[in-house]
């Protein structure tokens, strides 16, 4: 996990690389803390589609027949998610 300045704020090495992202997420201390204490408003986590269904996590819509709103949200989610990609590349 990183912030908007591409600084890593959390990571976990509890699962092997073969674990599905959502399974690995549910095994972290961060997930346990967020499930019990929540995330303070107005904060949220932006993630990919593997994390759909988790509280306070914004994921892109899937499919091809998206509304203008859904397509716009997907664009903005993609722009935010670029930060984590750049954090790894620095």
N, C-alpha and C positions, 0 to 999 in steps of 0.2 A: 504494500500500500504506500502511496506517496501523496504529498500535498501538491498544491498548484505551483510550487516553486521547484518541483522535481526532487524533493528531499524525501527519502524513505522514512516513513513514520511507523511502519509495522511490517514484520515478516515472520514467517513460521517455516520451520524445517521438520515438522512432525510427521509428514507423510512422504511416501516415495513418489517419484515423478509420474508413476503410472496411475496414481489415484485421480479420480475425476475431481475437477476444481470444486464443485459444490460439496463433495464429501470431505475434501481437504479443508475447506472453509469451516464446515461444521465441527471439525476436530480442533480448531484453534481456540486459544483463550479469548481472543478478540470476539469471536462469534458468541461464546458463552457469556461474555460481559455484555454485549449488545442485546442478547436475548433477555437477560435479567434486568439490566439497567436502562436499556435503550440508548439512543443517540440523541444528544440535545438538539433541539430545533434551533436554528434552521439548517443544521448540518445533515448531510446524507453522503452515501458512498455511491460512486458511479462505477459500474462493472459491466462485463459482457453478459451475454445471454445465459451463461452457465449458472448465474446467480439469481435468475428470475424466481420470484416467490419469497424472497427474504425481505424482512422488514427494513425500511429506510435505505434500500439499495435500488438505485435507478438503473434499469437495463434497457437496451434498445428493443423496439418492437420487431417481431420476426414476420416474414412473409413478403409477398410482392405487391399485394393490393392494399397499400397503406393509405390512410387519409393524409391530407396535407399536414395536419397537426402531428401525426405519428412520424411521418417522414422528416419533418422539421426537428422533432425531438431526437430522432436517430442521428441526424447530422450533428446536433449540439453534443449529444453523448459521445459521439465519435471524436469530436474536437477535444473534449475534456480527457478522454481516455488516451489520447496521444501523449499526454504528459508522462504517464507511466512508461510508455514505450521509449520516450526520450530519456527518462531517468535511467533506464537500463543501458542506454547507448552512450551515456556521458562518461 
